[in-house]
Amino acid sequence: MDVADIPAVPEWLPNHLRDAGIESLYPPQAEAVEAGVTEGENLVASIPTASGKTLIAELAMLASVARGGKALYIVPLRALASEKHAEFEQFEQYGLDVGVSTGNYESEGGWLAGKDVIVATSEKVDSLVRNGAPWLDDLTCVVADEVHLVDDGERGPTLEVTLAKLRRITADLQTVALSATIGNAGELADWLDAELLDSEWRPIDLKKGVHYGQALHLEDGSQQELRVRDGEKQTAAIVRDTLEPDRDEDGAVREEGGSSLVFVNSRRNAEAAAGRLAGVVSEYLGPEEREALADVAEEIRDVSDTETSDDLADAVADGAAFHHAGLSRGHRELVEEAFRDRLIKVVSATPTLAAGVNTPSRRVIVRDWRRYDGTAGGMQPLSVLEVHQMMGRAGRPGRDPYGEAVLIAKSHDELDELFERYVWADPEPVRSKLAAEPALRTHILATVASGFASTREGLLEFLEATLYATQTDERGRLEGVTDDVIAYLERNGFLERGDGGLTATNLGHTVSRLYLDPMSAAEIIDGLEDADDRPTVLGLYQLVARTPDMYELYLRSGEDEEYTMLAYERESEFLGSMPSEFEDNRFEDWLSALKTARLLEDWASELDEDEITDRYGIGPGDIRGKVEAASWLLGAAESLAGELGLEWTPAIREARTRVEDGVREELLDLVSIRGVGRKRARRLYEAGIEDRAALREAEKSVVLAALRGRRSTTETILENVGHRDPSMDGVEPDADAAPESVGSGSADAGSGPADSASDDQASLGDF
Ligand code: ADP
């Protein structure tokens, strides 16, 4: 279908698409248009990775807005929200207003009322519904990206319930759901009363296969020699083979070498693989490429001064990189861009985030097909759906003749197994995970609190509109869990039952608006009520860390003992009674929470970022994730304490602000100045400048010395604090005030994890 023939879209669209190199629609896109996606029809599109799902969404949203409506695009991860937002901003030149809603869960986002297209995570949309955002009534089109994730035990139910609520708020809301290829897309279409588009079409051929011995075994039965040198790993051999230019008999280059994307099962493995593969890639780099890569490596070092940052920069200098959710956003963007520019030749990634990021490469190598799964107590095979999504990243349209996706077998049996399990297999069907107690606990309270149901029967009727209800034959199960959950919520004072009706209590309303799991709220309330003295920061951090809303930091082997000792040493600080060592699981959870709490305490005691990453074996992005989660939960604890009339709000506020800024109490005033991060604040303090007022009046030579002679920084900070004469002309640093040993410098000025301007870490855990 030619782009000029798409009905109901704005006039400017065909030319805009042509300018972007899109002359005609891909076949699945054309089918979507024929199914009425630009004319308000509901659609479930189950098509392979990289087959142009985004454009289908854009067509639906633009057409809806052109009719005077308002569109919402739901993403599964915060990092993807900014990416999609940046993509949709291209339409602002035609007068559309595009907004992204991330950040805290307590507001109703009134400013979004004026936007035509809004991007948000499902958690954020859920919280907007709970907070009664009035503009939700104006929505005419909702797009759910990666809708197959309704299958995800943790986050799936939120997406499911949120879609059901949005569809209930606006009866004729157009729903477009985009999914990877799954086995039962028809069931999703039934649930959403949608047309089904189920296609295997790809813009570029994909050949799947398995490497074993000295050959690549492809799905069409053919074999291709791919030699592994003595002492070489299979992955390295495949990466090398991909880098080799393809030559004809005379040695002339038929085709330049290409890039590889290697999927592994842990962050540590991703980092190790990048280090090793850098050695392979390095041989293939020309002098110009080396220079350009050295520049990228420098930019990476500038992002933060951690070991992760250094390791990444070292690998990038040699043309390799790793990519995982522990990286900060700046790192990820630099890596993705250099990979797309073909400077970086190989990226080793965990599947988490790479699944949603557009980084095609000639070959995809799925090195690990098993992953550690704590709940199953060991290594578990990845799902077919996941492996196929990784494989789908192979092949760059317009650049490669085809893409190749390769698994790795160590034995002949494994070769057969991998063919059976992944190459020839169809993806699993997607199943709703709603009927689990934790999911229903949250959603039943929110459903009653925001007025979607006011009786047990009304609640059950609402739940009928979920995917779960369309998939289950066991009517009784949902009813049973619902009754258990109602009883739990009543027992904890969140819901009240009377005259056959259900109402949320004031506390219940607060919990729902705060976006807390009711169990987290109950734990926090019990802990705070138990405190006889002003709680310590460690006590408060441990309290929020043990709620189900803080994702876990696992204990590594040998750490049990270390944290058991710490638990006894600091027992008096805990809020609520510590479980006994004989209650295995509960005690272990308590210790994990203590580990998280100590990390937060270290951060709030100004320990260096790289010492923390080292001590806890995590990345800088993880510190940020923990800090954001803690600050959100402590903010919620503050509201709950207020609601219940408890006296600990100042202690909670101190714990929250200290963790947000990563400082001890005495620096809180200084870090509130723009441009002053934890390290600069400490240096100023050491130089005798203890708060804003002192800085406003300070001797400039002393400030300059404390800020290690950085004149423009000093001037800006003095301006920000309102110094009467911030100009640094003729000022020299006062030698007596120079700092000796505070910190190392570059993670300064709010570039640390608590930088509130940055929003790249999904604090609800990456799926
Ligand atoms: P998906 O979301 O399905 O993984 P994307 O929407 O990111 O895939 O599309 C993959 C790439 O294909 C993008 O770079 C996009 O610009 C390009 N593309 C999409 N539709 C067309 C088309 N009709 N013609 C040419 N290129 C297209």
Boltz pocket constraint, residues with backbone or C-beta under 6 A from the ligand:
constraints:
  - pocket:
      binder: B
      contacts: [[A, 21], [A, 22], [A, 23], [A, 24], [A, 25], [A, 26], [A, 29], [A, 47], [A, 48], [A, 49], [A, 50], [A, 51], [A, 52], [A, 53], [A, 54], [A, 55], [A, 358]]
      max_distance: 6.0
